[in-house]
Every structure is written in structure tokens, then in C-alpha cells.
């Protein structure tokens, strides 16, 4: 049976969307990733673009509210931004983790400069997911 991981962020527009899809892509045989936001908005178009660059299609994803997951039990509950860690209502999980990543919604510059920053966050999340959810990673090392 697959373990379930819930990635929570403020708006479910960027970081949690990337974490959910990267977990499903990298470790989908062992885990099922899900993601809501404290307050759902819309998926960031720059995130859709940079995820497509690595073969992950988020064009049909939508921003989800944490309320949609009320009552579900997860093996992992992960906050991926400081705001969510501070304001998220308690969500039961066997393992509670926090890893803060920069917010793509706050990036400024030209479109290419913004995309470059979103790629950096995508790659940071991908590396963290790969290391944290690998078979040989001991839960105490997370």
C-alpha cells in the first residue's frame, strides 16, 4: 500500500503543487502526493511552464483548499512555507515535516528572470523530495 503525503502551502499555487507532482513523478510507486493551500487561489503559470520543461504536466491542476482533505489521514504532512507552518490548522500525520522554499509569487524581474528563479525552487524541491522520500533515507534523518 502506498504511503500518503500531504504538502501544504499558503495558496496551493506553486511550491505545494510542485512537491505533490514531483513526489508522484519520482516515487509514485511508493507514495501518493496531495497538496492543498490554506486559501486556494490558482496555479502559477510560471510553475506550469517550468514543470513542463521536465515532463510534468500541471496544466490541468487546480488550486485546492485544505478543507478538501479534512478528516483524511496521511503518513506525511509537510508544510513547504513558513506561513503555512505558522497558520495551518493541525493536520494529523504519522510524520510531520517542515521545509521552507522561496515563494515564486514574490519573484520579480523579466519573465525569463522569474522563470529562472522558479526553476531554482523547482530543483530545490526536487532534490529535497528525492532525498527525503528515498527508500534508504531513515525517517530520523529527515
C-alpha positions as CSV (number, residue, x, y, z in Angstrom):
1,X,0.0,0.0,0.0
2,X,1.3,3.4,-0.9
3,X,2.0,6.0,1.8
4,X,0.2,9.3,1.5
5,X,1.9,12.6,1.7
6,X,0.2,16.0,2.0
7,X,2.2,19.1,1.0
8,X,0.6,22.3,2.5
9,X,1.4,25.9,1.4
10,X,-0.4,29.2,1.6
11,X,-2.2,29.3,-1.7
12,X,-1.5,25.9,-3.4
13,X,-0.3,27.8,-6.4
14,X,3.4,26.9,-6.6
15,X,5.5,25.1,-4.0
16,X,3.0,22.6,-2.8
17,X,1.9,21.9,-6.4
18,X,5.5,21.2,-7.4
19,X,6.1,19.0,-4.3
20,X,3.0,16.9,-5.0
21,X,3.8,16.3,-8.6
22,X,7.5,15.7,-8.0
23,X,6.8,13.1,-5.3
24,X,4.3,11.4,-7.7
25,X,6.8,11.5,-10.5
26,X,9.9,10.4,-8.6
27,X,8.4,8.0,-6.1
28,X,4.8,7.3,-7.4
29,X,5.3,3.5,-6.9
30,X,5.7,4.1,-3.1
31,X,3.9,7.3,-2.4
32,X,0.8,9.3,-3.3
33,X,1.3,13.1,-3.1
34,X,-1.5,15.6,-2.5
35,X,-1.5,19.3,-1.9
36,X,-3.8,22.0,-0.6
37,X,-3.4,25.6,0.4
38,X,-4.6,27.4,3.5
39,X,-6.5,29.6,1.0
40,X,-6.8,28.2,-2.6
41,X,-6.1,30.6,-5.5
42,X,-4.9,29.4,-8.9
43,X,-1.8,27.5,-10.1
44,X,1.0,29.9,-11.0
45,X,1.5,29.9,-14.9
46,X,5.3,30.1,-14.4
47,X,5.2,26.9,-12.3
48,X,3.2,25.1,-15.1
49,X,5.8,26.2,-17.6
50,X,8.9,25.1,-15.6
51,X,7.3,21.8,-14.7
52,X,6.5,21.1,-18.3
53,X,10.2,21.6,-19.0
54,X,10.9,18.4,-17.0
55,X,8.0,16.5,-18.4
56,X,5.4,17.1,-15.7
57,X,2.1,18.5,-17.0
58,X,0.3,20.7,-14.4
59,X,-1.9,22.4,-17.0
60,X,-5.0,20.6,-15.7
61,X,-4.2,21.1,-12.0
62,X,-6.2,23.4,-9.9
63,X,-5.6,25.0,-6.5
64,X,-7.2,23.1,-3.7
65,X,-8.2,24.2,-0.2
66,X,-7.1,22.4,2.9
67,X,-10.8,21.9,3.7
68,X,-11.0,19.3,0.8
69,X,-8.8,17.0,2.9
70,X,-10.5,17.4,6.3
71,X,-10.8,14.0,8.0
72,X,-8.2,12.2,5.9
73,X,-5.2,10.6,7.5
74,X,-1.7,11.0,5.9
75,X,1.6,9.3,6.6
76,X,3.4,12.5,6.0
77,X,2.2,16.1,6.4
78,X,4.7,18.6,5.1
79,X,4.5,22.4,5.2
80,X,6.6,23.9,2.4
81,X,6.4,27.5,3.5
82,X,6.8,29.3,6.8
83,X,3.4,31.0,6.6
84,X,1.6,27.6,6.3
85,X,3.6,26.2,9.2
86,X,2.5,29.1,11.4
87,X,-1.2,29.3,10.3
88,X,-2.1,25.8,9.3
89,X,-4.7,24.1,11.5
90,X,-3.4,20.8,12.9
91,X,-3.4,18.1,10.4
92,X,-2.8,14.6,11.6
93,X,0.1,12.7,10.2
94,X,2.4,10.0,11.3
95,X,5.4,12.2,10.3
96,X,5.2,16.0,10.4
97,X,7.8,17.8,8.4
98,X,8.6,21.4,7.5
99,X,10.8,22.6,4.7
100,X,10.5,26.2,3.6
101,X,11.1,27.2,0.0
102,X,11.1,30.7,-1.6
103,X,7.7,31.8,-2.8
104,X,7.5,32.1,-6.6
105,X,4.7,34.5,-6.3
106,X,7.1,37.1,-4.8
107,X,9.7,36.9,-7.6
108,X,10.2,40.0,-9.7
109,X,12.0,40.8,-12.9
110,X,11.6,40.0,-16.5
111,X,9.7,36.9,-17.4
112,X,12.9,35.0,-18.1
113,X,14.4,36.1,-14.7
114,X,11.2,35.0,-12.9
115,X,11.3,31.7,-14.7
116,X,14.9,31.2,-13.8
117,X,14.1,31.7,-10.1
118,X,11.1,29.3,-10.3
119,X,13.4,26.7,-11.9
120,X,15.7,27.1,-8.9
121,X,12.9,26.5,-6.5
122,X,11.6,23.5,-8.6
123,X,15.1,22.0,-8.5
124,X,15.4,22.6,-4.7
125,X,12.1,20.9,-4.1
126,X,13.0,18.0,-6.5
127,X,16.3,17.4,-4.6
128,X,14.6,17.6,-1.2
129,X,11.9,15.2,-2.3
130,X,14.4,12.8,-3.8
131,X,16.5,12.8,-0.6
132,X,13.6,12.8,1.9
133,X,11.5,10.2,0.4
134,X,14.2,7.8,-0.9
135,X,13.9,4.2,0.3
136,X,17.3,4.3,2.1
137,X,16.6,7.5,4.0
138,X,16.0,6.9,7.7
139,X,13.0,8.9,9.0
140,X,15.2,10.2,11.8
141,X,17.4,11.9,9.2
142,X,14.6,13.9,7.7
